[in-house]
């Protein structure tokens, strides 16, 4: 019984909260709407969002969940690679009313109290190479300026 309780507690607190597309802030709804139009324009495709497309994660280290819209999990029925390319897929991070969009091959959030650090695997050209060269960027939220700053700044 304790094992089951521990697993349930882990699932409740360790996994990011998932959200329904209808709960999205207007800025993220606009992105989904635009991608729906783009998919439809390609041979009348239908857009679907897989699990993982909408995530609620603390992006700024304040203990409150923020929004992530990860286009890696967008599927167009008529175009397998419509939303991703060699540079990655669009990832949209929203804290309050501030939307920050990046192109990434993958990303992860790491707590570094009092901050959360967002690591992004990006195209090698951002590090002076080509697509095959590994390249990582990092972002953290600046609460004074209400924006993300990167290691490059």
C-alpha positions as CSV (number, residue, x, y, z in Angstrom):
1,X,0.0,0.0,0.0
2,X,2.8,2.4,0.8
3,X,4.5,1.7,-2.5
4,X,1.2,2.6,-4.4
5,X,0.8,5.8,-2.3
6,X,4.4,6.8,-3.0
7,X,4.0,6.2,-6.8
8,X,0.8,8.3,-6.7
9,X,2.5,11.1,-4.8
10,X,5.4,11.0,-7.3
11,X,3.1,11.2,-10.3
12,X,1.2,14.1,-8.8
13,X,4.2,16.2,-7.8
14,X,7.0,15.2,-10.1
15,X,5.3,15.2,-13.5
16,X,4.4,18.6,-15.1
17,X,0.8,19.5,-15.1
18,X,-0.9,19.0,-18.5
19,X,-3.3,21.5,-19.8
20,X,-6.1,21.5,-22.3
21,X,-5.7,23.5,-25.5
22,X,-8.8,25.6,-24.6
23,X,-7.0,26.9,-21.4
24,X,-4.1,28.3,-23.3
25,X,-3.3,32.0,-23.0
26,X,-4.4,34.1,-26.1
27,X,-0.8,34.3,-27.4
28,X,-0.4,30.6,-27.5
29,X,-3.9,30.1,-28.8
30,X,-2.9,32.4,-31.7
31,X,0.1,30.1,-32.5
32,X,-2.1,27.0,-32.5
33,X,-4.6,28.9,-34.7
34,X,-1.8,29.8,-37.2
35,X,-0.5,26.3,-37.3
36,X,-4.0,25.0,-37.9
37,X,-4.3,27.3,-40.9
38,X,-0.9,26.2,-42.2
39,X,-1.8,22.6,-41.9
40,X,-5.1,23.0,-43.6
41,X,-3.5,24.9,-46.4
42,X,-1.4,21.8,-47.2
43,X,-3.8,19.5,-48.9
44,X,-6.6,20.1,-46.3
45,X,-4.6,18.7,-43.5
46,X,-5.9,18.4,-39.9
47,X,-3.8,19.5,-37.0
48,X,-3.6,17.5,-33.8
49,X,-1.6,18.1,-30.7
50,X,-0.1,15.1,-29.0
51,X,0.6,14.7,-25.3
52,X,3.5,17.0,-24.5
53,X,2.5,19.8,-26.8
54,X,1.1,21.8,-23.9
55,X,3.0,21.7,-20.6
56,X,2.8,23.6,-17.3
57,X,6.3,24.0,-15.8
58,X,7.9,26.5,-13.5
59,X,10.1,28.5,-15.9
60,X,11.2,31.3,-13.7
61,X,11.8,29.6,-10.3
62,X,8.9,31.4,-8.5
63,X,7.1,28.1,-7.6
64,X,4.2,28.8,-10.0
65,X,3.7,26.9,-13.2
66,X,4.1,28.7,-16.5
67,X,3.2,27.7,-20.1
68,X,5.2,25.8,-22.7
69,X,3.8,25.1,-26.2
70,X,6.2,22.6,-27.9
71,X,5.6,22.3,-31.6
72,X,7.5,19.0,-31.7
73,X,4.2,17.4,-30.6
74,X,2.1,19.1,-33.4
75,X,1.0,16.7,-36.1
76,X,-0.4,17.6,-39.5
77,X,-2.3,14.8,-41.2
78,X,-0.9,15.6,-44.6
79,X,2.6,16.7,-43.8
80,X,4.9,14.8,-41.5
81,X,7.5,17.5,-41.1
82,X,5.5,20.7,-41.5
83,X,6.5,22.2,-38.1
84,X,10.1,20.9,-37.7
85,X,13.2,21.0,-39.7
86,X,17.0,20.5,-39.4
87,X,17.1,23.5,-37.0
88,X,14.5,21.9,-34.7
89,X,10.9,22.8,-33.8
90,X,9.3,25.9,-32.4
91,X,9.1,26.0,-28.6
92,X,7.1,28.7,-27.1
93,X,7.7,29.7,-23.4
94,X,5.1,32.0,-21.7
95,X,5.5,33.7,-18.3
96,X,2.6,36.0,-17.6
97,X,2.0,38.0,-20.8
98,X,5.6,37.6,-22.0
99,X,6.0,35.1,-24.9
100,X,9.4,33.9,-25.9
101,X,9.7,31.6,-29.0
102,X,12.8,29.6,-29.9
103,X,13.8,27.0,-32.5
104,X,15.2,24.0,-30.7
105,X,16.0,20.3,-31.3
106,X,15.2,19.6,-27.7
107,X,15.0,21.4,-24.4
108,X,14.8,20.8,-20.6
109,X,14.3,22.8,-17.5
110,X,16.6,22.5,-14.5
111,X,15.9,24.1,-11.1
112,X,18.8,26.2,-9.8
113,X,17.2,28.1,-7.0
114,X,16.2,30.8,-7.1
115,X,16.2,30.4,-10.9
116,X,15.1,27.8,-13.4
117,X,17.5,27.3,-16.2
118,X,16.2,26.3,-19.6
119,X,18.7,24.4,-21.7
120,X,18.1,24.3,-25.5
121,X,19.8,22.1,-28.0
122,X,20.0,24.4,-31.0
123,X,21.3,24.3,-34.6
124,X,25.1,24.1,-34.8
125,X,25.3,27.4,-36.8
126,X,24.4,29.2,-33.5
127,X,27.8,28.1,-32.2
128,X,29.7,28.8,-35.4
129,X,29.4,25.3,-36.9
130,X,26.9,23.4,-39.0
131,X,23.8,21.3,-38.2
132,X,26.0,18.3,-37.2
133,X,27.9,20.3,-34.6
134,X,26.5,20.1,-31.1
135,X,25.3,23.4,-29.7
136,X,23.5,24.3,-26.5
137,X,22.0,27.6,-25.4
138,X,20.7,28.4,-21.9
139,X,18.1,30.9,-20.8
140,X,16.9,32.1,-17.4
141,X,14.2,34.6,-16.5
142,X,15.1,38.1,-15.4
143,X,12.3,39.2,-13.1
144,X,13.5,42.8,-13.1
145,X,13.4,43.2,-16.8
146,X,10.5,40.6,-17.4
147,X,12.4,38.7,-20.1
148,X,14.7,35.8,-20.6
149,X,18.4,36.4,-20.8
150,X,20.8,33.9,-22.4
151,X,24.4,32.9,-21.6
152,X,25.4,34.9,-24.8
153,X,24.4,38.2,-23.2
